[in-house]
């Protein structure tokens, strides 16, 4: 292998890793904007020294959701035709449209009551994470995991782990800034809608589903 080929291969590998990271970050952000508001509510009710318990609960809850998504993706991965898997992109599009039309159904008062005591805080955060993010996260993660190469999944999981820490720290900091919290409360849902629809469209396009549907219409 000459030097030029070696450099080209390295550039291609770096580009692939960067694209995978970006995909993981986009997927997490699309499901995490609303949860960021929930995190701020949690941090407004817990003692500062208990913030690490919130992180542990967040990790466990996210692990449950990601693990469930991977299990579903594994079974769906036996579908042989890529464009069929691409139909899963309709799920995030549906979630985005539903969110845009109906809004959130998170019970802020219930969240505040559940985390008001330090005892059992980890379990409370786990329950809140799964309850408030379950449908959305699985609806996004399953199509993602079924449409990326198996070799890319570990990097996406590492990206998710990093994003959990980023959102945890961001939620803690923003909880002390009412102005920013108010902006997220007002516009977070609209941003989530846009990202859901764009992510679903990308899944449909990347797997050739749109091309297949157009081919059927033209024949």
C-alpha positions in Angstrom: 0.0 0.0 0.0 1.5 3.3 -1.1 1.4 6.5 1.0 -1.4 8.1 -1.1 -3.6 5.0 -0.7 -2.9 4.9 3.0 -3.8 8.6 3.4 -7.0 8.2 1.4 -8.1 5.2 3.5 -7.4 7.2 6.7 -9.5 10.1 5.4 -12.3 7.8 4.4 -12.2 6.1 7.9 -12.2 9.5 9.7 -15.1 10.7 7.5 -17.0 7.5 8.3 -16.4 8.0 12.1 -17.4 11.6 11.9 -20.6 10.8 10.1 -21.4 8.0 12.6 -20.8 10.4 15.5 -23.0 13.1 13.9 -25.7 10.5 13.4 -25.6 9.5 17.1 -25.5 13.1 18.3 -28.5 14.0 16.1 -30.5 11.0 17.2 -29.8 11.7 20.9 -30.6 15.4 20.6 -33.8 14.7 18.7 -35.1 12.6 21.6 -33.4 14.7 24.4 -34.6 18.2 23.9 -37.8 17.7 25.8 -36.0 15.5 28.4 -33.6 18.4 28.9 -36.5 20.4 30.3 -37.4 17.4 32.5 -33.8 17.4 33.8 -34.0 21.0 34.7 -37.2 20.4 36.6 -35.4 17.5 38.4 -32.4 19.7 39.3 -34.6 22.4 40.6 -36.0 20.0 43.2 -32.9 18.0 44.3 -30.0 19.0 46.4 -26.8 19.9 44.5 -24.9 17.1 46.2 -27.4 14.6 44.8 -26.8 15.5 41.2 -24.6 12.4 40.8 -27.5 10.3 41.7 -29.5 11.9 38.9 -26.6 11.0 36.4 -26.7 7.3 37.6 -30.4 7.1 37.2 -30.2 8.8 33.8 -27.6 6.3 32.6 -29.6 3.3 33.8 -32.8 4.6 32.2 -31.0 5.3 28.9 -29.4 1.9 29.1 -32.8 0.2 29.4 -34.2 2.2 26.4 -31.1 1.6 24.2 -31.0 -2.1 25.1 -34.6 -2.5 24.2 -34.0 -0.7 20.9 -31.0 -2.9 20.1 -33.0 -6.1 20.8 -35.8 -4.9 18.5 -33.4 -3.9 15.9 -31.7 -7.3 16.1 -34.9 -9.1 15.2 -35.9 -6.6 12.6 -32.4 -6.9 11.1 -33.4 -10.3 9.6 -35.6 -8.4 7.1 -33.5 -8.9 3.9 -34.4 -5.9 1.8 -32.9 -2.5 3.0 -35.7 -0.4 1.6 -38.2 -2.4 3.8 -36.2 -1.4 6.9 -36.2 2.2 5.6 -40.0 2.2 6.2 -39.1 2.5 9.9 -38.2 6.1 9.1 -41.9 6.7 9.1 -41.9 6.2 12.9 -39.9 9.4 13.7 -41.9 11.3 11.1 -45.1 10.2 12.8 -43.7 11.1 16.2 -42.7 14.5 14.9 -46.1 15.2 13.4 -47.9 13.9 16.5 -45.8 16.0 18.7 -46.4 19.1 16.6 -50.1 18.6 16.6 -50.7 17.3 20.1 -47.8 18.7 22.1 -46.2 17.0 25.2 -48.1 15.0 27.8 -45.4 15.1 30.5 -46.8 15.8 33.9 -44.4 18.3 35.4 -46.1 18.2 38.8 -45.6 14.4 38.9 -41.9 14.7 38.1 -41.4 17.3 40.9 -43.2 15.1 43.4 -41.2 12.0 42.5 -37.8 13.6 42.9 -38.5 15.8 45.9 -36.9 13.2 48.3 -33.2 12.1 48.1 -34.2 8.6 49.1 -34.9 6.5 46.0 -33.8 9.3 43.8 -32.0 7.0 41.4 -35.0 4.8 40.9 -37.2 7.8 40.4 -35.0 9.2 37.7 -34.9 5.8 36.0 -38.7 5.7 36.0 -39.0 9.3 34.8 -36.5 8.6 32.0 -38.2 5.5 30.7 -41.7 6.9 31.1 -41.1 10.3 29.5 -38.7 9.1 26.8 -39.6 5.5 26.2 -41.9 5.7 23.1 -39.9 8.5 21.4 -36.4 7.0 22.0 -37.4 3.5 20.9 -39.2 5.0 17.9 -35.9 6.8 16.9 -33.3 4.3 18.0 -34.8 1.2 16.4 -34.8 2.6 12.9 -31.3 4.0 13.5 -29.8 0.7 14.7 -31.4 -1.3 11.9 -30.1 0.9 9.1 -26.5 1.4 10.2 -23.6 -1.0 9.8 -23.1 -3.3 12.8 -19.5 -2.0 13.1 -20.9 1.5 13.6 -23.1 0.6 16.6 -20.4 0.6 19.3 -19.4 4.2 18.2 -23.0 5.3 18.3 -23.3 3.8 21.8 -20.2 5.7 23.0 -21.7 8.8 21.5 -24.9 8.3 23.4 -23.0 7.8 26.6 -21.1 11.1 26.1 -24.4 12.9 25.2 -26.0 11.6 28.5 -23.2 13.4 30.4 -23.4 16.5 28.3 -27.2 16.8 28.8 -26.9 16.0 32.5 -24.4 18.8 32.9 -26.3 21.2 30.7 -29.6 20.5 32.5 -27.9 21.2 35.9 -26.4 24.5 34.6 -29.6 25.7 32.8 -31.7 25.0 35.9 -30.1 28.1 37.4 -30.8 30.3 34.3 -34.6 30.9 34.2 -34.4 32.8 30.9 -32.8 29.9 29.0 -35.1 27.5 30.7 -38.0 29.6 29.5 -36.7 29.5 25.9 -36.3 25.8 25.9 -39.8 25.4 27.4 -41.2 27.5 24.6 -39.2 26.4 21.5 -37.9 22.9 22.5 -40.9 21.1 21.2 -40.7 22.8 17.8 -37.0 22.0 17.4 -37.8 18.4 18.3 -40.5 18.2 15.6 -38.1 19.4 13.0 -35.3 17.0 13.9 -37.8 14.0 14.1 -39.0 14.7 10.6 -35.6 15.3 9.2 -34.2 12.1 10.8 -37.1 10.1 9.5 -36.6 11.5 6.0 -32.9 10.7 6.1 -33.7 7.0 7.1 -36.2 6.7 4.2 -33.7 8.3 1.7 -30.5 6.5 2.9 -32.1 3.0 2.6 -33.5 3.6 -0.9 -37.1 3.5 0.3 -38.1 6.8 -1.4 -36.4 5.6 -4.6 -38.3 2.3 -4.5 -41.6 4.0 -3.9 -41.0 6.4 -6.8 -40.0 3.5 -9.0 -43.3 1.9 -8.3 -45.2 5.1 -9.1 -43.4 5.5 -12.4 -43.9 2.0 -13.6 
